[in-house]
Amino acid sequence: MKRLTLAALYTAALMLANPVAADVEAAKAAATGDMRKMVFHAEPKAVGTADFMTFDGAPLNLSQWQGKWVVLNFWATWCAPCRKEMPMLAALQEELGGENFEVLTIATSRNPPPKMKAFFDEIGVDNLPLHRDPKSMLARQMGVLGLPVTLILNPEGQEVGRLTGDADWSSDATRAVLNALMGLDGGT
């Protein structure tokens, strides 16, 4: 019979008392590859409340995505790592996107809409939104200091994890982390 360490007992008690903590602990354990750069929060954090906009200028708010898991990516047309990871975010949306999950992309700062469209056309992405945060109001509220920054939001609309820099969002490691957070056993 295995002996449980004090840390293991504490983690087990925490998981029983707080199901979100159980998901975060499972996600931390599943994090390999680029997902090791993910910072998981012990307690979910509130997100910014500033509006952003559609490509055409209609107002949007993160509250509109409550009820589903969201991978929220802040990017810019001039960001080389953004260009590298955007096709992988598109693949993630293709694989997992639906009623309970969505990849949400927001170009922050000065990104002229024609350049945004050209950026997506050049890299062959057609399944992600061209949302804009031209004055970086939401990005500032969310503490986005460099690009890219990708946040994972739970269905309550709270941040549970943050990754600064690019990552392979179409990897098995990404799916393992997301499955753990969402309480799935390898499938969606």
Order of alpha helices (4+ residues) and beta strands (2+ residues): alpha-alpha-beta-beta-beta-beta-alpha-beta-alpha-beta-alpha-beta-beta-alpha
